[in-house]
Amino acid sequence: MEKNTRFYICTICGNQIGMIRNMGPKVVCCGKEMELMDANAGQGAPEKHIPVCKVENDKVYVDIGEVMHPMEEDHYIQWVAIVGDNKTTRVAFKPGQEPKTVFEYIPNSTVYAYCNKHGLWKLEKID
Ligand SMILES: [Fe+2]
């Protein structure tokens, strides 16, 4: 089920993966177990990272965040994803772009945002 999607990172090379189905064995990169990314646990300001979501006409308007996150070369929101019961959609960003997007509404979904400096952030159960 998409709802069980988890994101992992290699602390050596920076590779990131989204785990679609977890069958148990550890996922290894650069000879080391990949680290599960804990959401909302980074050092950054929550108001610049936690997704702000507005649902209107079966669409979800997402801003990162309540105070817009910087989109500089060395510090920016790299991707935003919506994870629902049976569907995941992810959008990648580049420095200079605005950290906002629009998704198709999925009931009971979670919206994630990944900052290259401050890690993973999320807003659960948007409606
Ligand atoms: Fe950040």
Residues whose N, C-alpha, C, O or C-beta is under 5 A from the ligand:
A	BS01	LIG	G44 C115 K117 H118
